[in-house]
Amino acid sequence: ASAGQNIVIADGGGNVRYFCDTNEKTVINSLVVTTLGNKNSLQIPGTTAATNSLGVSAWSADALGARIELGKSRGAAIGTNTIVQSGDVVGSVTGYGANGSTFTNAAQISMEIDATPGATNDMPGRIKFLTTPDGSGTLTLALTINNAQAVSAATTLNTGGYTVATLPAGVQGARAFVTDALAPAFLTALVGGGAVVSPAFYNGAAWVAE
């Protein structure tokens, strides 16, 4: 194809199998470029499960299965390996629903860096699960698994315990417990540096002893 032209590949029956437009958007089985959260570089729109699904399978005489791998570098040029930072999102999977005019996010799984990474084989991570409440179009944090495998929920926390300094960002009504409270007093802000195991409650502004 010449520069500035779309590329279309069809089968013998005239059905479109591959389409690439001048904006470098590649579409399988359609000429229509759709928009979800972004105008994705690779799209597979379809009207049936056979045409709107992606299958990845492993065929090997070993214990390894198929994989989907997502990656992130802070390098501005492709191929430049620049270390990521705490809080960076390295990959996410988002579900969208049509709202009558466009698409709105309904739920998301976000994989993030959870602390400062090291130069070699030190990449602390967390997974966040987000959902969109009824009457809203905004994703809201529901559940977090941090780099210590502690699980924190938006309402009730089921964890292996925290120190006061490592308590996660709170959602009002959330509960946890700390292992280093210093002279905790009921419904007063927690102070670390002690040796008291204390239940904790997030009151909307701070974690307090409960």
C-alpha positions as CSV (number, residue, x, y, z in Angstrom):
1,A,0.0,0.0,0.0
2,S,1.1,3.6,-0.6
3,A,1.8,6.0,2.2
4,G,-1.4,7.5,3.7
5,Q,-3.7,4.7,2.6
6,N,-5.6,2.1,4.6
7,I,-4.8,-1.5,4.3
8,V,-7.6,-4.0,3.9
9,I,-7.3,-7.8,3.6
10,A,-10.4,-9.8,2.7
11,D,-11.1,-13.5,2.2
12,G,-12.4,-15.1,-1.1
13,G,-16.0,-14.2,-0.1
14,G,-15.2,-10.5,0.3
15,N,-15.4,-10.6,4.1
16,V,-12.9,-8.3,5.8
17,R,-10.4,-10.2,7.9
18,Y,-7.8,-7.4,8.5
19,F,-8.0,-3.6,8.4
20,C,-5.3,-1.1,9.3
21,D,-6.1,2.6,9.0
22,T,-3.8,5.6,8.5
23,N,-3.8,6.2,12.3
24,E,-2.2,2.8,12.8
25,K,-5.3,1.2,14.3
26,T,-5.5,-2.5,13.4
27,V,-9.0,-4.1,13.4
28,I,-9.7,-7.8,13.0
29,N,-12.9,-8.8,11.0
30,S,-14.2,-5.3,10.6
31,L,-13.7,-1.9,9.0
32,V,-15.0,-0.1,12.0
33,V,-12.6,1.5,14.5
34,T,-14.2,1.6,17.9
35,T,-13.5,3.6,21.1
36,L,-13.7,2.1,24.6
37,G,-11.4,3.9,27.1
38,N,-8.9,4.6,24.3
39,K,-8.8,4.0,20.6
40,N,-6.8,0.8,21.1
41,S,-4.1,-0.1,18.6
42,L,-5.5,-3.6,18.2
43,Q,-9.3,-4.2,18.1
44,I,-11.4,-7.3,17.7
45,P,-15.1,-6.2,17.4
46,G,-17.7,-8.8,16.6
47,T,-21.3,-9.8,16.9
48,T,-20.8,-13.4,18.1
49,A,-18.6,-15.1,20.7
50,A,-16.6,-16.6,17.7
51,T,-15.8,-13.2,16.3
52,N,-15.3,-11.0,19.4
53,S,-13.1,-13.3,21.5
54,L,-9.3,-13.9,21.9
55,G,-7.9,-17.3,22.5
56,V,-4.4,-18.0,23.7
57,S,-3.4,-21.6,24.3
58,A,-0.3,-23.5,25.1
59,W,0.7,-26.7,23.3
60,S,3.8,-28.1,25.0
61,A,4.9,-31.2,26.9
62,D,5.6,-29.4,30.1
63,A,3.8,-27.7,33.0
64,L,3.6,-24.2,31.4
65,G,0.3,-22.7,30.4
66,A,-0.6,-19.8,28.1
67,R,0.2,-16.3,29.3
68,I,-0.9,-12.7,28.8
69,E,2.0,-10.4,29.9
70,L,1.8,-6.7,30.4
71,G,4.9,-4.5,31.0
72,K,5.8,-0.9,31.8
73,S,9.1,1.1,31.5
74,R,9.6,4.8,32.2
75,G,11.8,5.0,29.1
76,A,10.2,7.5,26.7
77,A,11.5,5.6,23.7
78,I,10.5,2.0,22.8
79,G,13.2,-0.3,23.9
80,T,14.5,2.0,26.6
81,N,14.6,0.2,29.9
82,T,14.1,2.9,32.6
83,I,13.2,1.8,36.2
84,V,9.6,2.3,37.3
85,Q,8.6,4.1,40.5
86,S,6.3,3.3,43.4
87,G,2.7,4.0,42.3
88,D,3.2,3.3,38.6
89,V,0.6,1.2,36.9
90,V,2.3,-1.6,35.0
91,G,-0.9,-3.0,33.5
92,S,-4.7,-3.1,33.9
93,V,-7.7,-4.9,32.6
94,T,-10.9,-2.8,32.3
95,G,-14.4,-3.8,31.5
96,Y,-16.7,-1.2,29.7
97,G,-20.4,-1.1,29.0
98,A,-22.2,0.9,26.3
99,N,-24.3,3.7,27.8
100,G,-26.3,4.6,24.7
101,S,-23.8,7.1,23.3
102,T,-20.3,5.9,24.3
103,F,-18.7,3.4,26.7
104,T,-18.3,3.7,30.4
105,N,-16.0,1.7,32.6
106,A,-17.7,-0.8,34.9
107,A,-14.8,-2.6,36.7
108,Q,-11.0,-2.8,36.6
109,I,-8.1,-4.9,37.8
110,S,-5.0,-2.7,38.1
111,M,-1.4,-4.0,38.7
112,E,0.9,-1.4,40.3
113,I,4.3,-0.9,41.8
114,D,3.8,-0.9,45.6
115,A,7.1,0.4,46.9
116,T,10.4,1.7,45.5
117,P,11.9,-1.0,43.3
118,G,15.5,-2.1,43.2
119,A,17.9,-2.3,40.3
120,T,17.8,-6.1,40.0
121,N,15.0,-8.5,40.8
122,D,13.2,-6.3,43.3
123,M,9.8,-5.3,42.0
124,P,7.2,-4.9,44.9
125,G,3.7,-5.0,43.4
126,R,0.1,-4.7,44.4
127,I,-3.2,-5.6,42.7
128,K,-6.2,-3.3,43.0
129,F,-9.8,-4.4,42.2
130,L,-12.1,-1.5,41.3
131,T,-15.8,-1.3,40.6
132,T,-18.2,1.4,39.5
133,P,-21.0,2.1,42.0
134,D,-24.6,2.4,40.9
135,G,-25.4,5.9,39.7
136,S,-21.8,6.6,38.9
137,G,-19.3,6.4,36.1
138,T,-16.2,6.5,38.3
139,L,-14.2,3.5,39.3
140,T,-13.9,3.1,43.0
141,L,-11.4,1.0,44.9
142,A,-12.9,-2.2,46.3
143,L,-10.0,-4.5,47.2
144,T,-6.2,-4.3,47.4
145,I,-3.6,-7.0,47.7
146,N,-0.3,-5.4,48.6
147,N,3.3,-6.6,48.2
148,A,3.2,-8.3,51.6
149,Q,0.1,-10.3,50.4
150,A,-2.1,-8.4,52.9
151,V,-5.6,-8.0,51.7
152,S,-7.6,-4.8,52.4
153,A,-11.2,-4.3,51.5
154,A,-13.1,-1.1,51.1
155,T,-15.4,-2.0,54.1
156,T,-13.9,-4.7,56.2
157,L,-10.2,-5.5,56.1
158,N,-9.0,-9.1,56.5
159,T,-5.2,-8.8,56.8
160,G,-2.2,-10.2,58.5
161,G,-1.9,-7.0,60.5
162,Y,-0.1,-3.7,59.9
163,T,2.2,-1.3,61.6
164,V,0.7,2.1,62.1
165,A,3.1,3.4,59.4
166,T,2.0,0.8,56.8
167,L,-1.8,1.1,57.2
168,P,-3.2,1.5,53.7
169,A,-5.2,4.5,52.4
170,G,-8.4,4.2,54.2
171,V,-12.1,4.1,53.1
172,Q,-14.5,5.3,55.7
173,G,-15.7,2.3,57.8
174,A,-12.7,0.1,57.0
175,R,-11.2,-2.0,59.7
176,A,-7.8,-3.6,60.3
177,F,-5.4,-4.2,63.2
178,V,-1.9,-2.9,64.0
179,T,0.8,-4.6,66.0
180,D,2.8,-1.6,67.2
181,A,0.3,0.8,68.8
182,L,1.6,3.1,71.5
183,A,-0.9,3.6,74.3
184,P,-4.0,3.3,72.1
185,A,-7.1,5.0,73.4
186,F,-10.6,4.4,72.0
187,L,-11.4,6.4,68.9
188,T,-8.2,8.4,69.1
189,A,-5.6,8.5,66.3
190,L,-3.1,5.6,66.4
191,V,0.5,6.2,67.1
192,G,3.2,3.7,66.3
193,G,6.3,2.7,68.0
194,G,4.8,0.6,70.8
195,A,4.1,-3.1,71.2
196,V,0.3,-3.2,71.6
197,V,-1.9,-5.1,69.2
198,S,-4.9,-2.9,68.5
199,P,-7.9,-3.1,66.2
200,A,-8.1,0.0,64.0
201,F,-11.0,1.8,62.4
202,Y,-10.9,4.4,59.6
203,N,-13.3,7.3,60.5
204,G,-13.0,9.1,57.2
205,A,-10.0,11.2,58.2
206,A,-7.6,8.9,60.1
207,W,-7.1,5.5,61.5
208,V,-8.1,5.4,65.1
209,A,-8.0,2.8,67.9
210,E,-11.2,0.7,68.3
